Amino acid sequence: MLCLPSSLNELLLLFSPCFTRPTFQTFRALMVGQISQTGLRAVTGMLVGARLSGVWHHARAHRFFSHARWDPDELGLRLAVLIVERYCEAGAPVLVAVDDTLLKRLGRKIHATCWHHDVTANSHRAAFAWGNKWVVVGIVVRLAFLERALCLPVLFRLWRPRPKHAARQRKSDPERPTKPEMAREMLDLLAARLGDRDIDIVGDGAYASKVWRGLPERVSVTSRLRDDAAIYDRAPSRTGEKGRPAKWGERLQGLAEIATDPTTRWVQESVRRYGKTETLTLCVIDCLWRPLGSDTPARVVLVKDTSKPSGYQLALITTNLTATPGQLVELYSERWSIEVSFEEAKELFGVGHARNRTQRAVERTVPFQFLAMTLTILWYAASGHHPNTVAEHRARAPWYRTKTTPSFADMLAKLRRVIIATQYHPGQDQTPTPQQITQVQHAWAAAGL
């Protein structure tokens, strides 16, 4: 018998329209199993975490990912609407981060696996890894009890590299879109679902691409710009002569030349980024950028730190023409929250532990695990946080003198304890089984007790 805390059950019931009735029961069970499991979070590990390994046949859990009728996109879009309604300021733009991450796998028969460059590798020998690459879109929010921003993943695409001959010829392949093309597809879905809400998109340099042409006016994109990027002046005014009017102005100097030019105008602004307040020297260039086309005015912001060598340290390209240069730098710095989310998902929550191999199962298991992580944070924000949480943790571990806010590990441990407490009913005079004792011990150990 599956026992859920009423607070978690109420949250999961919001997503019942995404499933048939039997599939929704399996969804609830695997969600509890993913959260409760402290070991390997494979599909069967979710059954063990839900205490259903001796009750349900394991095929029921596998069929949920390989055959059941449910759509990760619909689940993620409903979750995105919930996040925006509850945790985004009314009338303010919704901040959306996009990036990709590598989940390592073992085996040659797993769908869409290949060799990928591993940016997290600590040595040249481990610079490449076998696995799946996922493009992820998340909504960045700030919760009242946290000092840092949180990225809540909601939409996902499994990326497959194009064959070498197609990549050389730069041909469009609808069956194997590029990572920026996948990001644009997901952002279009999100923008349509959020109605008339303004959206600010942030991504690293890999997502500075022509795919962002034709964005609605309420959607802006900010990304890092390559050092060798060619930028152009805005189109000149009409001269009155015959012929087609020019769409592009003169090509401007290179970014490095602009940064070292003594005539370049710099301004200083106080910027809050990465948890620190800094005074940065900024240069703003209103221009056109070839990938965005002549119909999309852009703005380049050069960031120079006076404590660093001459030149500039960061160049940003944006279609947001209303924000100040300092606000754009702060906006881009919030992109780091998706990197933290990837680290916590893989190291603490077991995203990518599943061992399934077929196409449909591979394409739905990782999104399910990411969404379970997002739901864990939402549950904690709505029902789990207490002002004494950090004080109790520091009392148990006094060496954490600077800890002032709960971490994701604290949120996960709190939900695990609540789930375990729900499974024991008062008035029962029964001796717990060894399995139950071990489960409780693992939960308390994960909480640092």
WOFEN-V162954 format. One record per backbone hydrogen bond with DSSP energy under -0.5 kcal/mol. CO is the residue of the C=O (numbers start at 0). NH is the residue of the N-H. If there is no record, write none. Layout:
co->[CO;CO]
nh->[NH;NH]
This chain:
co->[1;4;5;6;7;8;9;10;11;12;14;15;19;20;21;22;23;24;25;26;27;28;29;30;31;32;39;41;42;43;44;45;46;46;47;51;51;56;56;57;58;59;60;61;61;62;62;67;69;70;71;72;73;74;75;76;77;78;79;80;81;82;83;86;88;92;93;93;94;95;96;97;98;100;101;102;109;113;115;116;117;123;126;128;129;130;131;132;133;133;134;135;136;136;137;137;138;138;139;140;142;149;149;150;151;154;156;156;158;162;163;164;165;165;166;172;177;178;179;180;181;182;183;184;185;186;187;188;189;191;193;197;198;198;199;200;201;202;203;204;206;208;209;211;215;217;219;220;221;222;225;226;228;229;230;231;232;249;253;254;255;256;260;263;266;268;268;270;270;272;275;275;277;277;279;279;280;281;282;284;284;286;287;288;288;289;292;294;297;298;299;299;300;301;301;302;302;303;303;304;313;314;315;316;317;318;323;324;325;326;327;328;329;330;331;332;333;334;334;335;335;336;336;337;338;339;340;341;342;343;343;344;349;356;357;358;359;360;360;361;363;364;365;366;367;368;369;370;371;372;373;374;375;376;377;378;378;379;379;385;387;388;389;390;391;392;396;398;399;401;406;407;408;409;410;411;412;413;414;415;416;417;418;419;420;422;424;426;427;432;433;434;435;436;437;438;439;440;441;442;443;444]
nh->[3;8;9;10;11;12;13;13;14;15;17;18;23;24;25;26;27;28;29;30;31;32;33;34;35;36;41;45;46;47;48;49;51;52;50;54;55;59;60;61;62;63;64;64;65;66;67;69;71;74;75;76;77;78;79;80;81;82;83;84;85;86;87;141;91;94;95;199;139;201;137;203;135;133;103;131;112;130;128;118;120;126;117;115;104;113;102;158;100;135;156;98;153;154;96;139;140;151;94;149;145;140;151;152;138;136;134;158;132;166;167;168;169;170;169;175;181;182;183;184;185;186;187;188;189;190;191;192;193;194;196;93;200;219;95;221;97;223;206;207;208;211;212;214;218;198;200;318;202;316;228;254;230;289;251;287;248;232;257;258;259;260;263;265;281;270;279;272;277;275;272;277;270;279;268;281;303;266;301;286;299;297;231;291;292;292;295;296;286;317;284;301;315;282;303;312;313;280;305;307;302;224;300;222;298;320;327;328;329;330;331;332;333;333;334;335;336;337;338;338;339;150;340;341;342;343;344;345;346;347;348;350;352;110;361;362;363;363;364;365;367;368;369;370;371;372;373;374;375;376;377;378;379;380;381;382;383;383;384;388;391;392;393;394;395;396;399;400;402;403;410;411;412;413;414;415;416;417;418;419;420;421;422;422;423;424;427;428;429;436;437;438;439;440;441;442;443;444;445;446;448;447]
